[in-house]
């Protein structure tokens, strides 16, 4: 992989262009704005448009109905940082140094973004885009791994992982809130702040001659589960029999939905909705311990079962993506990088792991979905993991997984056993094929460091 300086030099000389759709000829048309909305720990079963019965998400439901809904979409990891790395690089996260969560304390940190990682906003800037990240970053806490050093023109949000309090915005008593490189200390619920800042950015670009890419990373509904009082009261009045744990996360999700509606209204009010591609997705499955629901899927956040990695996702673009459409194509968050580049007419000339799903968004048939092995990784510490990685690999309907580094890999056929209840014997040929593919992936990624330097204990 070439380094960033060489990459940008290549772009200046004219990098390799992606093939563009003949139907759209986007190079000859006005490029769309791109609003990428990433939620945190939103479960597959925690939107009413995905089957939830005890919550109301009218704004996200309306968004999903306006475009294409994906039913077999996956995060690249069952936890935060690796998925975010995959979105912004188009790579498996362990290929860019982020196999686990980036945290404040070195002895509990399991990722360090590779210095040669080429990031999506860098590529989009070369294609004429203004680039912004509002909200959660979670790919580095200090230079050189801050958003402004990786292609974002504007950063207004939170550098770290989870907030210990939605109103105080601290992690381990450290303030990670920033306006570009400046530490700030705003007042208010984080979801409200991120919404306000996103709406302001959209309105500020109403008359801009350049398209924009806005990555909006909400913390919600990640723990701590702190919905505003009025939303919690509304949930309990509507359903007096709901338990407190479930009521709180339902209220936090409904608050999130309300604020997503405000972002959409900012696009509409500024006359930019029709010229904007909107993507909505979660970074991993719902946290069962916090009261989340992943519907019928087995497991949740942190696990390689379907409930930990399959997520809600939709894409909306007026007059390009058909409303009320749906796809069961298997795709991952790393596929966003080439998809967005294709739509934006952006060029890059380095190899990535993701594949564009733009044609699928347009309702066209793509025949390349079943010919690739898909890998998931999570490196974690503590007594259960001891700083080691555990994995899943899928090919077609066959899936091999483990949920700690110390348990045997188990084989499932997702077509016959979608709830992953009946592991099959490891003497099957499918086990050997998946096992060998996973071993090759581990060998491939083994040369990529995930720490800046040895940790002093």
Legacy VTK file of the C-alpha trace (Angstrom):
# vtk DataFile Version 3.0
C-alpha trace
ASCII
DATASET POLYDATA
POINTS 457 float
0.000 0.000 0.000
1.430 3.402 -0.941
1.736 6.124 1.674
-0.515 9.162 1.793
1.984 11.603 0.279
2.592 9.340 -2.710
-1.144 8.776 -3.042
-2.011 12.465 -3.150
0.788 13.074 -5.647
-0.660 10.364 -7.865
-4.074 11.990 -7.681
-2.607 15.287 -8.776
-1.194 13.546 -11.849
-4.480 11.829 -12.539
-5.208 8.627 -10.629
-7.049 5.615 -11.931
-10.730 6.442 -12.310
-13.446 4.068 -11.269
-15.843 2.889 -13.952
-18.925 5.070 -13.918
-22.501 4.133 -14.599
-23.518 4.892 -18.188
-26.985 5.701 -16.943
-25.888 8.553 -14.732
-22.653 9.823 -16.326
-21.981 11.536 -13.030
-18.851 13.255 -14.260
-21.054 15.355 -16.541
-23.711 16.065 -13.941
-23.793 17.974 -10.706
-22.244 15.820 -8.050
-24.545 15.025 -5.142
-24.026 16.051 -1.571
-23.471 12.987 0.596
-24.804 12.711 4.141
-23.587 9.599 5.929
-25.425 8.939 9.211
-23.775 6.402 11.498
-25.500 5.328 14.698
-23.792 3.586 17.602
-25.023 0.160 18.777
-28.412 0.442 17.047
-29.807 -3.088 16.960
-31.261 -4.797 13.910
-34.619 -4.979 15.702
-34.690 -1.456 17.123
-36.407 0.407 14.292
-40.084 -0.005 13.625
-39.334 -0.371 9.897
-37.180 -3.410 10.798
-39.840 -5.057 12.933
-39.771 -3.365 16.355
-43.193 -3.352 18.012
-42.546 -1.293 21.147
-40.962 1.853 19.725
-41.783 4.525 17.158
-39.184 5.756 14.683
-41.243 7.684 12.108
-38.394 9.807 10.744
-35.996 6.943 10.094
-38.906 4.832 8.822
-39.765 7.585 6.347
-36.138 7.784 5.274
-35.992 4.027 4.691
-39.249 4.163 2.715
-37.778 6.881 0.493
-35.014 4.633 -0.798
-33.596 1.128 -0.632
-33.589 -0.991 2.507
-30.877 -3.630 2.943
-31.833 -6.745 4.928
-28.460 -8.539 4.836
-26.083 -5.692 5.560
-23.155 -6.196 7.937
-20.815 -4.112 10.021
-17.176 -5.123 9.609
-16.917 -5.730 13.350
-19.223 -6.269 16.332
-17.668 -3.206 18.057
-17.036 0.450 17.200
-13.548 1.463 16.011
-12.922 -1.349 13.495
-16.203 -0.706 11.703
-15.419 3.006 11.460
-11.991 2.185 10.034
-13.598 -0.039 7.399
-16.095 2.650 6.374
-13.447 5.309 5.865
-10.778 3.124 4.201
-12.673 0.419 2.313
-10.381 -2.098 3.998
-10.728 -4.875 6.498
-10.007 -3.085 9.782
-7.077 -5.322 10.679
-5.480 -4.258 7.386
-5.310 -0.655 8.633
-4.274 -1.335 12.219
-7.668 -1.297 13.908
-8.677 -4.859 14.867
-10.194 -3.650 18.153
-11.405 -0.639 20.091
-9.182 2.438 20.369
-9.263 3.589 23.982
-7.706 6.174 26.284
-5.654 3.768 28.385
-2.754 2.082 26.538
-3.231 -1.238 28.328
-6.864 -1.340 27.195
-6.248 -0.119 23.647
-6.369 -2.503 20.683
-5.932 -0.348 17.609
-3.780 2.359 16.060
-4.728 3.699 12.631
-2.030 2.887 10.091
-0.032 5.886 8.873
-0.470 4.830 5.231
-4.251 4.373 5.443
-5.968 6.316 2.648
-9.184 7.829 3.952
-12.425 8.522 2.107
-12.479 12.302 2.754
-8.981 12.611 1.253
-10.209 11.016 -1.972
-13.415 13.051 -2.038
-11.531 16.330 -1.554
-9.591 15.571 -4.717
-12.957 15.168 -6.467
-14.044 18.671 -5.411
-15.888 17.958 -2.164
-15.954 19.874 1.074
-15.646 17.296 3.844
-16.923 17.333 7.410
-17.293 15.006 10.353
-19.845 15.853 13.007
-19.977 13.737 16.160
-18.020 10.632 17.067
-14.609 9.943 15.456
-13.112 7.080 17.529
-10.082 6.439 15.304
-7.458 8.301 17.302
-7.177 10.594 20.289
-4.211 12.722 19.290
-2.028 13.780 16.361
-1.448 12.392 13.783
-4.712 10.470 14.036
-7.248 13.278 14.240
-9.971 13.946 11.648
-8.422 17.131 10.237
-5.197 15.226 9.575
-7.090 12.577 7.595
-8.928 14.674 5.048
-11.787 16.290 6.946
-11.940 20.038 6.378
-14.245 20.471 9.350
-14.536 18.537 12.615
-17.088 19.344 15.280
-17.484 16.490 17.681
-15.938 13.883 19.961
-12.562 12.212 19.487
-13.064 9.321 21.890
-15.102 6.175 22.258
-18.117 6.231 24.581
-19.059 9.212 26.704
-19.378 8.532 30.408
-22.273 10.997 30.409
-24.274 12.379 27.468
-24.472 15.791 29.127
-20.903 16.148 30.467
-19.108 14.705 27.399
-16.155 13.224 29.258
-14.339 9.901 29.052
-12.224 8.966 32.071
-12.531 12.635 33.128
-10.929 13.775 29.856
-12.699 16.227 27.578
-12.512 14.934 23.992
-14.924 17.456 22.483
-13.311 19.454 19.660
-13.989 22.101 17.070
-11.276 21.193 14.617
-8.159 21.256 16.818
-9.648 23.372 19.613
-10.963 21.840 22.835
-14.534 22.948 23.515
-16.984 22.360 26.357
-20.542 22.779 25.037
-23.681 22.327 27.109
-26.466 19.910 26.271
-27.257 16.312 25.349
-24.713 14.985 22.838
-27.420 13.892 20.380
-28.885 17.397 20.403
-25.474 19.014 19.938
-24.467 16.798 17.023
-27.824 17.415 15.363
-27.518 21.185 15.780
-23.975 21.202 14.386
-24.961 19.002 11.439
-27.946 21.215 10.602
-25.746 24.309 10.788
-23.214 22.748 8.420
-25.952 21.859 5.938
-27.443 25.360 6.036
-24.021 26.975 5.677
-23.535 25.095 2.399
-26.875 26.094 0.918
-25.295 28.379 -1.671
-21.935 26.673 -2.011
-20.637 25.883 -5.475
-19.026 22.710 -4.116
-20.785 19.529 -3.036
-20.209 18.328 0.503
-19.614 15.030 2.265
-20.879 15.080 5.853
-20.174 12.109 8.097
-22.539 12.344 11.058
-21.528 9.958 13.823
-24.026 9.804 16.661
-23.117 8.286 20.031
-26.691 7.110 20.502
-27.932 4.622 21.453
-24.617 3.511 23.028
-24.511 3.270 26.817
-24.873 5.032 29.168
-28.552 4.955 28.316
-29.540 8.567 29.058
-32.638 9.701 27.185
-34.035 13.167 27.894
-36.740 13.020 30.567
-39.556 14.012 28.229
-38.835 11.117 25.870
-38.673 8.588 28.702
-41.943 9.911 30.134
-43.599 9.563 26.738
-42.504 5.923 26.385
-43.743 4.956 29.852
-47.085 6.700 29.362
-47.574 4.852 26.092
-46.585 1.485 27.530
-46.995 1.296 31.334
-45.891 -2.367 31.393
-42.489 -1.802 29.802
-39.529 -2.498 32.110
-37.188 0.347 32.992
-34.179 -0.950 31.046
-36.135 -1.355 27.844
-37.992 1.928 28.366
-34.752 3.881 28.595
-33.207 2.540 25.398
-36.510 2.896 23.528
-36.625 6.538 24.651
-32.989 7.096 23.630
-33.696 5.652 20.162
-36.858 7.732 19.772
-34.860 10.814 20.732
-32.275 9.856 18.092
-35.045 9.389 15.528
-36.456 12.818 16.296
-33.051 14.424 15.763
-32.429 12.533 12.516
-35.680 14.103 11.392
-34.220 17.535 12.162
-31.208 16.805 9.957
-33.515 15.756 7.119
-35.557 18.918 7.643
-32.388 20.998 7.381
-31.737 19.442 3.972
-35.303 20.085 2.879
-35.436 23.593 4.300
-32.228 24.602 2.547
-33.404 23.148 -0.760
-30.685 20.496 -0.852
-32.654 17.301 -0.224
-33.122 16.412 -3.887
-29.407 16.760 -4.583
-28.251 14.665 -1.636
-27.443 10.992 -1.221
-28.253 9.887 2.333
-26.888 6.690 3.835
-28.047 5.462 7.235
-26.422 2.559 9.079
-25.332 1.254 12.497
-21.739 0.430 13.456
-22.602 -2.955 15.013
-25.454 -4.901 16.546
-27.462 -3.872 19.570
-26.103 -4.238 23.093
-28.332 -6.826 24.764
-27.030 -5.840 28.184
-28.349 -2.310 27.636
-31.810 -3.552 26.641
-31.380 -3.484 22.849
-33.171 -5.816 20.444
-31.690 -7.606 17.441
-35.062 -9.162 16.615
-34.717 -12.869 15.790
-30.948 -12.742 15.331
-28.706 -14.716 17.671
-26.414 -12.714 19.950
-25.541 -9.042 20.100
-22.814 -6.434 20.244
-19.350 -7.880 20.741
-20.244 -11.293 19.302
-19.735 -12.829 15.868
-23.266 -14.199 15.804
-25.599 -12.426 13.387
-26.989 -10.201 16.131
-23.547 -8.708 16.679
-22.764 -7.838 13.079
-25.933 -7.582 10.976
-27.262 -4.021 11.022
-30.004 -1.821 9.558
-28.965 0.144 6.475
-30.671 2.249 3.843
-29.696 4.596 1.011
-31.825 7.457 -0.340
-31.291 9.590 -3.440
-34.257 11.229 -5.154
-34.882 10.136 -8.762
-31.884 7.770 -8.643
-32.753 5.200 -5.977
-36.260 3.785 -6.170
-38.433 4.425 -3.093
-39.710 1.433 -1.130
-37.137 -0.845 -2.709
-35.301 -3.598 -0.892
-32.224 -5.763 -1.351
-31.114 -8.982 0.315
-27.599 -8.630 -1.097
-24.868 -9.421 1.421
-22.638 -6.362 1.820
-20.362 -4.829 4.465
-19.478 -1.388 5.737
-16.136 -1.505 3.860
-18.212 -1.439 0.646
-19.211 2.166 1.316
-15.782 3.504 0.293
-15.886 2.354 -3.365
-19.633 2.977 -3.579
-19.353 6.595 -2.496
-16.292 7.133 -4.695
-18.174 5.815 -7.706
-21.125 8.085 -7.024
-18.859 11.096 -6.441
-16.661 10.455 -9.480
-13.667 10.208 -7.154
-10.457 8.464 -8.192
-8.110 6.181 -6.326
-5.416 3.816 -7.500
-4.723 1.557 -4.546
-6.174 -1.860 -3.819
-9.051 -2.080 -1.329
-11.156 -4.906 0.073
-14.592 -3.342 -0.423
-16.754 -3.557 -3.533
-19.139 -0.937 -4.845
-22.820 -1.701 -4.316
-23.982 1.302 -6.330
-25.700 -0.804 -8.987
-27.573 -2.666 -6.268
-28.742 0.671 -4.857
-30.072 1.516 -8.307
-32.052 -1.730 -8.379
-29.775 -3.426 -10.884
-28.455 -6.971 -10.599
-24.903 -7.466 -9.356
-23.569 -10.975 -9.817
-20.404 -10.557 -7.763
-21.796 -10.945 -4.263
-21.270 -14.675 -3.785
-17.672 -15.034 -4.965
-15.814 -13.544 -2.008
-14.885 -14.725 1.435
-15.906 -12.258 4.152
-13.980 -11.855 7.398
-14.706 -10.298 10.775
-12.181 -9.644 13.539
-12.258 -8.344 17.092
-9.210 -7.964 19.328
-9.984 -7.379 22.984
-8.525 -7.546 26.477
-9.662 -8.746 29.872
-9.966 -12.230 31.303
-12.194 -13.400 28.460
-9.872 -12.355 25.607
-6.354 -11.648 26.996
-5.540 -9.145 24.244
-6.051 -11.682 21.471
-8.243 -11.666 18.386
-11.207 -13.837 17.517
-12.844 -14.198 14.123
-15.667 -15.119 11.809
-15.525 -15.982 8.127
-18.376 -16.421 5.676
-18.621 -17.795 2.156
-22.074 -17.900 0.571
-24.345 -19.359 3.273
-21.550 -21.022 5.229
-20.183 -19.283 8.297
-17.389 -20.243 10.684
-17.120 -18.304 13.949
-15.904 -18.072 17.507
-16.768 -15.605 20.257
-13.561 -15.783 22.263
-10.004 -16.608 21.130
-10.073 -19.719 23.300
-13.153 -21.528 22.031
-13.250 -23.808 18.980
-14.486 -22.414 15.696
-18.042 -23.519 14.938
-19.584 -24.040 11.503
-23.098 -22.946 10.590
-25.248 -23.022 7.466
-27.196 -19.748 7.568
-29.708 -20.923 4.996
-30.772 -23.962 7.022
-29.982 -22.523 10.457
-30.437 -18.727 10.357
-30.511 -18.496 14.164
-27.121 -20.216 14.468
-28.388 -22.800 16.927
-26.981 -26.019 15.458
-23.229 -26.035 14.738
-22.158 -28.652 12.230
-19.323 -31.157 12.426
-15.880 -29.779 11.651
-15.050 -32.733 9.437
-17.098 -31.218 6.618
-15.310 -29.929 3.529
-16.880 -26.507 4.073
-15.126 -26.262 7.434
-11.738 -26.895 5.839
-12.340 -24.354 3.069
-13.430 -21.610 5.470
-10.671 -22.460 7.950
-7.958 -22.184 5.289
-9.375 -18.893 3.984
-9.390 -17.473 7.508
-5.833 -18.614 8.121
-4.711 -16.852 4.943
-6.463 -13.673 6.077
-4.713 -13.820 9.443
-1.362 -14.280 7.683
-2.134 -11.346 5.389
-2.995 -9.027 8.265
-0.279 -10.235 10.616
2.253 -7.704 9.357
0.044 -4.733 10.231
0.802 -3.299 13.705
-2.102 -2.327 15.919
-0.129 -0.413 18.547
2.003 2.679 18.075
4.785 1.278 20.259
5.202 -1.346 22.993
3.052 -0.545 26.010
4.825 -0.007 29.322
2.963 -1.975 31.976
LINES 1 458
457 0 1 2 3 4 5 6 7 8 9 10 11 12 13 14 15 16 17 18 19 20 21 22 23 24 25 26 27 28 29 30 31 32 33 34 35 36 37 38 39 40 41 42 43 44 45 46 47 48 49 50 51 52 53 54 55 56 57 58 59 60 61 62 63 64 65 66 67 68 69 70 71 72 73 74 75 76 77 78 79 80 81 82 83 84 85 86 87 88 89 90 91 92 93 94 95 96 97 98 99 100 101 102 103 104 105 106 107 108 109 110 111 112 113 114 115 116 117 118 119 120 121 122 123 124 125 126 127 128 129 130 131 132 133 134 135 136 137 138 139 140 141 142 143 144 145 146 147 148 149 150 151 152 153 154 155 156 157 158 159 160 161 162 163 164 165 166 167 168 169 170 171 172 173 174 175 176 177 178 179 180 181 182 183 184 185 186 187 188 189 190 191 192 193 194 195 196 197 198 199 200 201 202 203 204 205 206 207 208 209 210 211 212 213 214 215 216 217 218 219 220 221 222 223 224 225 226 227 228 229 230 231 232 233 234 235 236 237 238 239 240 241 242 243 244 245 246 247 248 249 250 251 252 253 254 255 256 257 258 259 260 261 262 263 264 265 266 267 268 269 270 271 272 273 274 275 276 277 278 279 280 281 282 283 284 285 286 287 288 289 290 291 292 293 294 295 296 297 298 299 300 301 302 303 304 305 306 307 308 309 310 311 312 313 314 315 316 317 318 319 320 321 322 323 324 325 326 327 328 329 330 331 332 333 334 335 336 337 338 339 340 341 342 343 344 345 346 347 348 349 350 351 352 353 354 355 356 357 358 359 360 361 362 363 364 365 366 367 368 369 370 371 372 373 374 375 376 377 378 379 380 381 382 383 384 385 386 387 388 389 390 391 392 393 394 395 396 397 398 399 400 401 402 403 404 405 406 407 408 409 410 411 412 413 414 415 416 417 418 419 420 421 422 423 424 425 426 427 428 429 430 431 432 433 434 435 436 437 438 439 440 441 442 443 444 445 446 447 448 449 450 451 452 453 454 455 456
